[in-house]
Amino acid sequence: MQHSGRYTLVFAAVVCVVFAVMVSSAAVLLEDEQIANKALDRRSQVVQAAGLVAPGVKITRQEVDRLLANAEPVLVDLRTGEEVEGDPELFDQQQAKKDPQRSFPAPENRSRIQRLPETALIYEFHAEDGRLEALVLPIEGYGLWGTLYGYLGLAADLRTVVGITFYDHKETPGLGGEVDNPRWKRLWAGREAYDENWAPALEVIKGAAGRPEADPHRIDGLSGATITSRGVSNMMEFWLGPDGFGPYLERLREGRST
């Protein structure tokens, strides 16, 4: 049975409309679940960066909540390093960065960061007796195709890396996308973020680095992804330096020496 061209066009249009409605409805119905899953993933990344879960290990929502029970979210003034008042649960650092009233132009930097939020959200993990055990700092910087967003965890000595993770990026799978590889992320634990003079020292090199005790500041490069590797190095330099979390970490060090 043959149909006219008009019938074919009308039928195709109806099918398109039906499927468009189905897809739109599914997106609306699943929006809350997607938001919840995204929040859970971000919380899981914080736990991983704190060194409480090995890279690549999946944990449940209940385990994430239990491990985060000892974490105190803290809002920090990036320029002074001082803690500021506010509700960390309602704070969105990326939104703050886009708001001219809550951000400022970044100084020239190799991470190609254009603006910085006045306030940043960090996580302090404490032992039962109140001692600081780890810090998790939000980091970002340009790779090859776009900005990488992640977390860097430091031990209580404010020097030793306990973990790193990236929760959003546009790097090429199998190349720069290897920032997600659990094996590569495990190479960071035990490295030293600063040299003896407290200058940022982490560097992703071309080729293989030594073990942390013999080669404390360098990490294996990402094979075939020189620009992404350089981008991660630039990110470490910026966020551990005076324009990033340097003032906050310096205040913590000074507080211990008094």
C-alpha positions in Angstrom: 0.0 0.0 0.0 1.4 3.3 -1.0 0.9 6.6 0.8 1.1 10.1 -0.5 4.0 12.4 0.3 1.8 14.5 2.5 0.8 11.4 4.6 4.5 10.5 5.0 5.4 14.0 6.2 2.5 14.2 8.6 3.3 10.7 10.0 6.9 11.6 10.5 6.0 14.9 12.2 3.6 13.1 14.6 6.3 10.5 15.4 8.8 13.3 16.1 6.4 15.2 18.4 5.5 12.0 20.3 9.1 11.1 20.9 10.0 14.7 21.8 7.3 14.7 24.4 8.5 11.4 25.8 12.1 12.6 26.0 11.1 15.9 27.6 8.8 14.2 30.1 11.5 11.7 31.1 14.0 14.6 31.6 11.5 16.4 33.8 10.6 13.4 35.8 14.2 12.3 36.3 15.5 15.8 37.1 15.4 15.5 40.8 17.1 12.1 40.7 19.8 13.4 38.4 20.5 16.3 40.7 20.7 13.9 43.7 23.0 11.6 41.8 25.3 14.5 40.8 25.4 15.7 44.5 26.2 12.2 45.6 29.0 11.9 43.1 30.5 15.2 44.2 30.4 14.1 47.8 32.0 10.8 46.9 34.8 12.7 45.1 35.5 14.7 48.3 35.8 11.5 50.3 38.1 10.1 47.7 40.3 13.2 47.6 40.6 13.0 51.4 42.2 9.6 51.1 39.4 7.8 52.9 38.5 5.7 49.8 40.9 4.2 47.3 40.6 5.6 43.7 38.2 3.5 41.7 36.4 1.9 44.7 32.6 2.4 44.6 30.8 3.2 47.9 27.2 3.5 48.9 25.4 6.7 49.8 25.3 5.5 53.4 29.1 5.1 53.4 29.6 8.5 51.9 27.5 10.1 54.6 29.4 8.2 57.3 32.8 9.2 56.0 31.7 12.8 55.6 30.4 13.0 59.2 33.9 14.0 60.3 34.2 16.7 57.6 33.5 20.3 58.3 32.7 22.4 55.2 34.3 25.8 55.7 33.9 29.0 53.7 37.2 30.8 53.1 38.0 34.3 51.8 40.4 33.5 49.0 42.3 36.8 49.2 42.9 36.8 53.0 42.7 33.1 53.9 40.3 33.9 56.7 37.2 31.9 57.4 33.9 33.8 56.6 30.4 33.3 57.8 27.8 31.7 55.6 25.9 28.5 55.0 28.2 26.0 53.1 25.2 23.9 52.2 23.7 26.7 50.2 27.0 27.9 48.7 27.7 27.2 45.0 31.3 28.2 44.2 30.8 28.1 40.4 27.7 30.3 40.6 29.7 32.7 42.9 32.5 32.8 40.3 30.1 33.9 37.6 28.5 36.6 39.8 30.3 40.0 39.4 29.2 41.0 42.9 30.8 37.9 44.5 33.9 37.4 42.3 36.9 39.3 41.0 39.2 39.1 38.0 42.0 36.5 38.4 45.5 37.6 38.1 47.3 36.4 35.0 48.0 32.7 35.3 48.9 29.7 33.3 45.8 27.8 34.2 43.8 30.4 32.1 41.4 31.1 35.1 39.5 34.2 34.2 37.6 35.0 37.5 37.8 33.9 41.1 35.0 33.7 43.7 35.6 35.9 46.7 34.8 32.8 48.8 35.7 29.2 48.3 34.4 26.1 49.9 36.9 23.7 51.4 36.5 20.6 53.6 38.3 20.0 56.9 38.4 16.4 58.2 38.9 16.1 61.9 39.6 13.2 64.3 37.3 12.5 67.2 39.5 14.6 69.5 39.3 17.6 67.1 42.7 17.3 65.5 42.9 18.1 61.8 43.4 15.0 59.7 43.0 16.2 56.1 42.0 19.1 54.0 40.2 18.9 50.6 40.6 21.9 48.3 38.5 22.6 45.2 40.8 23.0 42.1 40.2 23.9 38.5 42.3 24.8 35.4 42.4 24.6 31.7 43.6 21.4 30.0 43.5 20.7 26.3 39.8 21.1 25.4 38.4 22.9 28.5 38.5 23.4 32.2 39.1 20.4 34.5 37.3 20.6 37.9 38.4 18.5 40.8 39.6 18.2 44.4 43.1 17.9 46.0 43.5 16.4 49.4 46.3 17.3 51.8 47.3 15.6 55.0 47.4 17.3 58.4 51.0 18.4 57.8 49.5 20.6 55.0 52.2 19.3 52.7 51.6 15.7 51.9 49.0 14.8 49.2 46.5 12.2 50.2 44.4 12.2 47.1 43.2 13.9 43.9 40.1 13.5 41.8 38.4 15.2 38.9 34.6 15.3 38.6 34.2 17.2 35.4 36.4 17.7 32.3 36.4 17.6 28.5 39.7 15.8 27.9 40.0 13.1 25.3 39.2 9.5 26.5 42.3 7.4 26.6 44.6 10.4 26.6 43.9 13.4 28.8 40.9 11.6 30.0 43.2 9.3 31.9 43.0 11.9 34.8 40.1 9.6 35.8 42.2 6.5 35.8 42.4 5.1 39.3 46.0 3.8 38.7 47.2 7.3 37.8 45.3 8.9 40.8 47.0 6.5 43.2 50.4 7.8 42.1 49.6 11.1 43.9 49.3 9.8 47.4 52.4 10.5 49.4 53.8 13.2 47.1 54.7 16.6 48.7 52.8 19.6 47.5 55.5 22.1 48.7 59.3 22.2 48.8 61.3 23.0 51.9 60.5 26.7 51.5 56.8 26.2 51.1 56.8 27.0 47.4 54.3 24.9 45.3 56.3 22.0 43.9 53.9 19.4 42.4 54.6 18.7 38.7 53.2 16.2 36.2 56.2 15.3 34.1 56.7 13.7 30.7 57.5 10.1 31.3 57.7 8.2 34.6 58.5 9.6 38.0 60.1 7.8 40.9 58.4 6.6 44.1 57.2 9.3 46.4 60.0 8.9 49.0 62.6 9.3 46.2 60.8 11.7 43.9 58.3 13.5 46.1 57.2 16.4 43.9 56.8 14.7 40.5 54.0 12.5 39.1 54.0 10.3 36.0 52.9 12.1 32.8 49.7 11.1 31.0 50.8 9.2 27.9 50.0 11.1 24.7 48.5 14.0 26.7 51.3 16.5 27.2 49.0 19.5 27.2 46.6 18.0 29.8 49.6 17.0 31.9 50.9 20.6 31.8 47.5 21.9 32.6 47.3 19.8 35.8 50.8 21.1 36.8 49.7 24.7 36.1 46.6 24.0 38.3 48.7 22.9 41.2 51.0 25.9 40.9 48.0 28.3 41.0 45.8 26.8 43.7 48.7 26.1 46.1 50.2 29.5 45.5 49.4 33.0 46.8 46.5 33.6 44.4 44.8 30.4 45.4 44.8 28.7 48.8 48.2 29.9 49.8 46.9 32.5 52.2 44.5 30.0 53.9 47.2 27.3 54.3 49.7 29.9 55.6 47.3 31.0 58.3 46.9 27.4 59.3 50.7 26.9 59.6 51.0 30.2 61.5 48.3 29.1 63.9 50.2 26.0 64.8 53.4 27.9 65.4 51.9 30.3 68.0 
